[in-house]
């Protein structure tokens, strides 16, 4: 239900930004992948999203996945952005369902393997397909504090650690 509600605000924001007459992009600070998956679902429903940027903190399992094609769990490290202190992005399975051609058995096997061995991967072709829409980046705590200060000096807005990760990673990763 939460993802359905999040899809609605992607559509609302998209229309406010000029969709469907122009492509739009979103940068999303995330650890569990639910919110950014809602953007992916909105795109599948026809919203002209050209890019989804995943912003991570030092618990960067999603960034590492989009860079390498391998999801490998590590120790969770507490950070200034605690809602992203995650090493098992439970909503990522939803994307894998599409990546694996909607083969639920393959997703279940991959996730079981991930839980047992701590990693899963996709082949180079699947990763290339994902990179057409997704990019990702990370900020550690020092970079987060620096980005908060820079954003405040530039705009007068004081962003929280989660939001500033989305902004800073979006600026660094955007395609245009």
Buried (B, 14 or more C-beta within 10 A) or exposed (E): EEBEEBBEEBBEBBEEEEBEEEBBBBBBBBBBBBBBBBBBBBBEEEBBBBBBBBBBBBBBBBBBBBBEBEBBBEEBEEBBBBEBBBBBBEBBBBBBBBBBEEBEEBBBEBBEEBEEEEEBBBEEEBBEBBEEBBBBBBBBBEBBBBBBEBBEEEEEEEBEBBBBBBBBBBBBBEEE
